[in-house]
Amino acid sequence: MSKKKVGIVGVPPLEVIKALNREKCRIIDLDEPQIQKAINLTSPFLPKVYCAILRTVVLNAMHLDLDKIYIDVGPGKCDCAGHVATILESMVDYPVIRCRNMDTVSFGTPVCRTGMPLIDKFMTITGKVQSDASRETLMPCKPTAGFWGVPPRDFSILSIFPETTHIYGWTRCMENKTPADLELEAYFNPDIPTVFFAQSFCAKTALAHHFSKLHPRALYLDCDVTAGSSTRAKIEAFLELSGVRTNRD
């Protein structure tokens, strides 16, 4: 018998993930691009001026053969996720299950603080959402740069940063499995140059903009579906002017 395919949006509560793991379901992260289709195909369901991550969720749901979806509609995701849940219910013929992740048990943030290519850190963190495994032990590195924010839809911009980049913001909450922890999300290191990132049209652009004003060496950056050459140039220029050695493709 084939495994049930379950889509997740955001970071569902740990009990949900544990149950899916026990049932040996195949978990598919709908926040990430899973298919090679134009994102504009979602325009009958969502306006074009909308968060690219949630548009990606809808695009995946349109084309993947799923058995159910769990979508976090609590403070660990965003209000718009609740609206998308309503839209998904009208689109698909399988259950769309709303949940609210209010977990407070800390799993730690070793990946955010270790020395590793930044793209590998993000892939590791987003992959761990599908597991209820305990934390791992990794040696922290001395940070030379910071990335504050959510995982970008386009991971290619992460290749610019050095391996000694520490991750802050909601992605750190994601690794800690406490996505609604605003205190942890608000933390940043004022001693290192930091890019404050959010997807265009995401509510967290307000936080990214606000915290970038409080940081002595910050670049506020929002990016829509893909990162163009101008976005990459801004990051490279900011890091190089801050004395940080960048990785060039």
C-alpha positions as a LaTeX table, in Angstrom:
\begin{tabular}{lrrr}
\hline
Residue & $x$ (\AA) & $y$ (\AA) & $z$ (\AA) \\
\hline
Met1 & 0.00 & 0.00 & 0.00 \\
Ser2 & 1.41 & 3.39 & $-0.98$ \\
Lys3 & 2.15 & 5.99 & 1.66 \\
Lys4 & $-0.35$ & 8.76 & 2.26 \\
Lys5 & 0.89 & 12.06 & 0.89 \\
Val6 & 0.28 & 14.92 & 3.32 \\
Gly7 & 1.01 & 18.55 & 2.55 \\
Ile8 & 2.06 & 20.92 & 5.31 \\
Val9 & 2.02 & 24.72 & 5.38 \\
Gly10 & 4.13 & 26.51 & 7.94 \\
Val11 & 5.24 & 24.53 & 10.98 \\
Pro12 & 2.39 & 22.32 & 12.26 \\
Pro13 & 2.44 & 21.41 & 15.98 \\
Leu14 & 4.90 & 18.72 & 16.98 \\
Glu15 & 2.07 & 16.33 & 17.88 \\
Val16 & 0.82 & 16.53 & 14.29 \\
Ile17 & 4.29 & 15.76 & 12.92 \\
Lys18 & 4.70 & 12.88 & 15.38 \\
Ala19 & 1.37 & 11.39 & 14.27 \\
Leu20 & 2.28 & 11.69 & 10.59 \\
Asn21 & 5.66 & 10.06 & 11.25 \\
Arg22 & 3.98 & 7.20 & 13.14 \\
Glu23 & 1.63 & 6.65 & 10.22 \\
Lys24 & 4.66 & 6.70 & 7.90 \\
Cys25 & 3.10 & 9.39 & 5.75 \\
Arg26 & 5.09 & 11.13 & 3.06 \\
Ile27 & 5.20 & 14.76 & 4.18 \\
Ile28 & 5.43 & 17.42 & 1.47 \\
Asp29 & 6.33 & 21.01 & 2.34 \\
Leu30 & 3.92 & 23.11 & 0.29 \\
Asp31 & 5.77 & 26.33 & 1.17 \\
Glu32 & 8.59 & 25.21 & $-1.12$ \\
Pro33 & 8.40 & 24.94 & $-4.93$ \\
Gln34 & 7.58 & 21.28 & $-5.63$ \\
Ile35 & 6.72 & 21.52 & $-9.31$ \\
Gln36 & 8.00 & 23.35 & $-12.36$ \\
Lys37 & 4.95 & 25.44 & $-13.20$ \\
Ala38 & 4.42 & 29.18 & $-13.66$ \\
Ile39 & 3.30 & 30.80 & $-10.42$ \\
Asn40 & 0.86 & 32.98 & $-12.36$ \\
Leu41 & $-1.35$ & 29.89 & $-12.75$ \\
Thr42 & $-2.60$ & 30.73 & $-9.25$ \\
Ser43 & $-4.14$ & 34.03 & $-10.41$ \\
Pro44 & $-7.72$ & 32.62 & $-10.55$ \\
Phe45 & $-7.44$ & 31.94 & $-6.81$ \\
Leu46 & $-5.08$ & 34.59 & $-5.40$ \\
Pro47 & $-4.20$ & 38.12 & $-6.49$ \\
Lys48 & $-0.83$ & 38.53 & $-8.15$ \\
Val49 & 0.15 & 41.07 & $-5.50$ \\
Tyr50 & 0.35 & 38.49 & $-2.74$ \\
Cys51 & 3.01 & 36.62 & $-0.79$ \\
Ala52 & 4.96 & 34.35 & $-3.16$ \\
Ile53 & 5.18 & 31.63 & $-0.50$ \\
Leu54 & 1.39 & 31.35 & $-0.18$ \\
Arg55 & 1.00 & 31.54 & $-3.95$ \\
Thr56 & 3.46 & 28.62 & $-4.08$ \\
Val57 & 1.27 & 26.73 & $-1.59$ \\
Val58 & $-1.72$ & 27.11 & $-3.90$ \\
Leu59 & 0.32 & 26.21 & $-6.99$ \\
Asn60 & 1.48 & 22.99 & $-5.32$ \\
Ala61 & $-2.03$ & 22.11 & $-4.19$ \\
Met62 & $-3.31$ & 22.61 & $-7.73$ \\
His63 & $-0.95$ & 20.01 & $-9.16$ \\
Leu64 & $-0.01$ & 17.52 & $-6.45$ \\
Asp65 & $-2.04$ & 14.41 & $-5.67$ \\
Leu66 & $-2.43$ & 14.75 & $-1.88$ \\
Asp67 & $-4.51$ & 13.00 & 0.77 \\
Lys68 & $-4.78$ & 15.97 & 3.12 \\
Ile69 & $-3.19$ & 19.27 & 4.10 \\
Tyr70 & $-2.26$ & 20.58 & 7.54 \\
Ile71 & $-1.94$ & 24.36 & 7.59 \\
Asp72 & $-0.78$ & 26.43 & 10.56 \\
Val73 & $-3.14$ & 29.39 & 10.83 \\
Gly74 & $-1.86$ & 30.60 & 14.21 \\
Pro75 & 0.61 & 33.36 & 15.11 \\
Gly76 & 3.48 & 31.09 & 14.05 \\
Lys77 & 2.47 & 31.57 & 10.41 \\
Cys78 & 0.24 & 34.51 & 9.45 \\
Asp79 & $-3.39$ & 35.58 & 9.13 \\
Cys80 & $-3.15$ & 35.15 & 5.37 \\
Ala81 & $-2.60$ & 31.42 & 5.86 \\
Gly82 & $-6.12$ & 31.24 & 7.28 \\
His83 & $-7.46$ & 32.94 & 4.18 \\
Val84 & $-5.55$ & 30.54 & 1.96 \\
Ala85 & $-6.99$ & 27.61 & 3.94 \\
Thr86 & $-10.47$ & 28.84 & 3.03 \\
Ile87 & $-9.49$ & 29.07 & $-0.63$ \\
Leu88 & $-7.90$ & 25.61 & $-0.61$ \\
Glu89 & $-11.10$ & 24.11 & 0.82 \\
Ser90 & $-12.95$ & 25.33 & $-2.25$ \\
Met91 & $-10.28$ & 23.99 & $-4.60$ \\
Val92 & $-9.56$ & 20.43 & $-3.44$ \\
Asp93 & $-11.65$ & 17.39 & $-2.56$ \\
Tyr94 & $-9.55$ & 16.22 & 0.42 \\
Pro95 & $-9.38$ & 17.58 & 3.99 \\
Val96 & $-7.67$ & 20.91 & 4.69 \\
Ile97 & $-6.98$ & 20.83 & 8.42 \\
Arg98 & $-6.32$ & 24.08 & 10.26 \\
Cys99 & $-3.98$ & 23.92 & 13.26 \\
Arg100 & $-2.26$ & 26.41 & 15.54 \\
Asn101 & 1.31 & 25.73 & 16.63 \\
Met102 & 1.72 & 27.18 & 20.12 \\
Asp103 & 4.53 & 24.78 & 21.12 \\
Thr104 & 7.02 & 26.16 & 23.64 \\
Val105 & 9.47 & 23.25 & 24.09 \\
Ser106 & 12.84 & 24.40 & 22.75 \\
Phe107 & 14.74 & 22.15 & 20.32 \\
Gly108 & 17.64 & 24.58 & 20.11 \\
Thr109 & 19.19 & 26.35 & 17.12 \\
Pro110 & 22.50 & 24.57 & 16.40 \\
Val111 & 22.12 & 24.68 & 12.61 \\
Cys112 & 21.50 & 28.44 & 12.65 \\
Arg113 & 24.79 & 28.98 & 14.47 \\
Thr114 & 27.15 & 26.42 & 12.95 \\
Gly115 & 29.65 & 26.83 & 10.13 \\
Met116 & 28.01 & 25.54 & 6.95 \\
Pro117 & 27.02 & 26.92 & 3.52 \\
Leu118 & 23.95 & 29.04 & 4.16 \\
Ile119 & 21.85 & 27.24 & 1.56 \\
Asp120 & 22.63 & 23.92 & 3.29 \\
Lys121 & 21.57 & 25.40 & 6.63 \\
Phe122 & 18.22 & 26.44 & 5.23 \\
Met123 & 17.66 & 23.10 & 3.52 \\
Thr124 & 18.46 & 21.32 & 6.78 \\
Ile125 & 16.13 & 23.53 & 8.82 \\
Thr126 & 13.20 & 23.32 & 6.42 \\
Gly127 & 13.70 & 19.56 & 6.13 \\
Lys128 & 13.60 & 19.13 & 9.91 \\
Val129 & 10.01 & 20.45 & 10.00 \\
Gln130 & 8.96 & 17.01 & 8.77 \\
Ser131 & 10.65 & 15.23 & 11.69 \\
Asp132 & 10.04 & 14.98 & 15.44 \\
Ala133 & 13.67 & 13.95 & 16.09 \\
Ser134 & 15.51 & 15.56 & 18.96 \\
Arg135 & 18.15 & 18.22 & 18.50 \\
Glu136 & 21.60 & 17.44 & 17.17 \\
Thr137 & 24.96 & 18.64 & 18.45 \\
Leu138 & 26.86 & 20.99 & 16.17 \\
Met139 & 29.75 & 23.28 & 17.04 \\
Pro140 & 28.86 & 26.96 & 16.71 \\
Cys141 & 31.07 & 29.19 & 14.59 \\
Lys142 & 32.02 & 32.82 & 15.20 \\
Pro143 & 29.57 & 34.82 & 13.06 \\
Thr144 & 30.78 & 37.31 & 10.46 \\
Ala145 & 27.33 & 38.08 & 8.98 \\
Gly146 & 23.67 & 37.58 & 9.78 \\
Phe147 & 20.53 & 36.64 & 7.86 \\
Trp148 & 17.34 & 37.61 & 9.66 \\
Gly149 & 13.98 & 36.50 & 8.33 \\
Val150 & 11.95 & 33.77 & 6.70 \\
Pro151 & 13.30 & 31.17 & 4.27 \\
Pro152 & 13.28 & 32.83 & 0.84 \\
Arg153 & 11.34 & 31.24 & $-1.98$ \\
Asp154 & 14.45 & 31.59 & $-4.13$ \\
Phe155 & 17.30 & 29.90 & $-2.25$ \\
Ser156 & 19.84 & 31.11 & $-4.83$ \\
Ile157 & 20.42 & 34.36 & $-2.93$ \\
Leu158 & 21.78 & 32.32 & $-0.01$ \\
Ser159 & 24.82 & 31.27 & $-2.05$ \\
Ile160 & 26.29 & 34.77 & $-1.70$ \\
Phe161 & 26.70 & 34.60 & 2.07 \\
Pro162 & 29.77 & 33.14 & 3.81 \\
Glu163 & 29.57 & 29.88 & 5.75 \\
Thr164 & 29.99 & 31.89 & 8.95 \\
Thr165 & 26.56 & 33.51 & 8.56 \\
His166 & 24.25 & 33.05 & 11.54 \\
Ile167 & 20.50 & 32.82 & 10.98 \\
Tyr168 & 18.00 & 34.86 & 12.98 \\
Gly169 & 14.31 & 35.73 & 12.81 \\
Trp170 & 11.48 & 33.32 & 12.03 \\
Thr171 & 13.84 & 30.75 & 10.51 \\
Arg172 & 15.52 & 30.41 & 13.91 \\
Cys173 & 12.06 & 29.87 & 15.44 \\
Met174 & 11.47 & 27.27 & 12.75 \\
Glu175 & 14.53 & 25.26 & 13.76 \\
Asn176 & 13.57 & 25.63 & 17.43 \\
Lys177 & 10.09 & 24.27 & 16.54 \\
Thr178 & 8.48 & 27.29 & 18.23 \\
Pro179 & 7.24 & 29.36 & 15.27 \\
Ala180 & 5.07 & 31.63 & 17.44 \\
Asp181 & 7.97 & 32.68 & 19.71 \\
Leu182 & 8.07 & 36.42 & 18.98 \\
Glu183 & 10.85 & 37.03 & 21.51 \\
Leu184 & 13.14 & 34.59 & 19.71 \\
Glu185 & 12.10 & 35.97 & 16.33 \\
Ala186 & 12.96 & 39.51 & 17.44 \\
Tyr187 & 16.50 & 38.59 & 18.48 \\
Phe188 & 19.44 & 39.71 & 16.35 \\
Asn189 & 23.15 & 40.36 & 16.85 \\
Pro190 & 23.99 & 44.08 & 16.58 \\
Asp191 & 27.72 & 43.33 & 16.29 \\
Ile192 & 27.62 & 41.75 & 12.82 \\
Pro193 & 26.32 & 43.12 & 9.49 \\
Thr194 & 22.87 & 41.64 & 8.96 \\
Val195 & 20.46 & 41.35 & 6.04 \\
Phe196 & 16.87 & 41.70 & 7.24 \\
Phe197 & 14.84 & 39.77 & 4.69 \\
Ala198 & 11.16 & 39.14 & 4.04 \\
Gln199 & 9.15 & 37.99 & 1.04 \\
Ser200 & 7.40 & 40.87 & $-0.71$ \\
Phe201 & 3.81 & 41.36 & 0.49 \\
Cys202 & 4.48 & 39.28 & 3.62 \\
Ala203 & 3.33 & 40.84 & 6.91 \\
Lys204 & 6.81 & 40.22 & 8.30 \\
Thr205 & 8.23 & 42.93 & 6.03 \\
Ala206 & 7.10 & 45.32 & 8.79 \\
Leu207 & 9.27 & 43.53 & 11.37 \\
Ala208 & 12.23 & 43.27 & 8.98 \\
His209 & 12.00 & 47.00 & 8.22 \\
His210 & 11.61 & 47.91 & 11.91 \\
Phe211 & 14.52 & 45.82 & 13.19 \\
Ser212 & 16.78 & 46.99 & 10.36 \\
Lys213 & 16.34 & 50.53 & 11.68 \\
Leu214 & 17.48 & 49.42 & 15.14 \\
His215 & 20.57 & 47.60 & 13.86 \\
Pro216 & 23.77 & 49.65 & 13.34 \\
Arg217 & 24.82 & 47.75 & 10.18 \\
Ala218 & 21.75 & 46.47 & 8.37 \\
Leu219 & 20.32 & 45.97 & 4.90 \\
Tyr220 & 16.54 & 45.76 & 4.65 \\
Leu221 & 15.56 & 43.59 & 1.70 \\
Asp222 & 12.31 & 42.20 & 0.37 \\
Cys223 & 12.15 & 39.93 & $-2.63$ \\
Asp224 & 9.19 & 38.64 & $-4.62$ \\
Val225 & 9.13 & 35.35 & $-6.54$ \\
Thr226 & 12.75 & 35.19 & $-7.70$ \\
Ala227 & 15.91 & 37.11 & $-6.85$ \\
Gly228 & 17.18 & 39.08 & $-9.81$ \\
Ser229 & 20.64 & 40.47 & $-10.46$ \\
Ser230 & 19.86 & 43.75 & $-8.68$ \\
Thr231 & 18.88 & 41.89 & $-5.49$ \\
Arg232 & 22.07 & 39.85 & $-5.58$ \\
Ala233 & 24.12 & 42.99 & $-6.26$ \\
Lys234 & 22.63 & 44.73 & $-3.22$ \\
Ile235 & 23.58 & 41.84 & $-0.95$ \\
Glu236 & 27.07 & 41.55 & $-2.38$ \\
Ala237 & 27.70 & 45.29 & $-2.12$ \\
Phe238 & 26.39 & 45.46 & 1.46 \\
Leu239 & 28.50 & 42.55 & 2.66 \\
Glu240 & 31.65 & 43.68 & 0.85 \\
Leu241 & 31.31 & 47.26 & 2.11 \\
Ser242 & 30.89 & 45.79 & 5.59 \\
Gly243 & 34.18 & 43.94 & 5.22 \\
Val244 & 32.59 & 40.52 & 4.81 \\
Arg245 & 34.03 & 38.13 & 2.24 \\
Thr246 & 31.21 & 36.84 & 0.04 \\
Asn247 & 30.80 & 33.62 & $-1.91$ \\
Arg248 & 30.53 & 34.21 & $-5.64$ \\
Asp249 & 29.02 & 31.64 & $-7.99$ \\
\hline
\end{tabular}
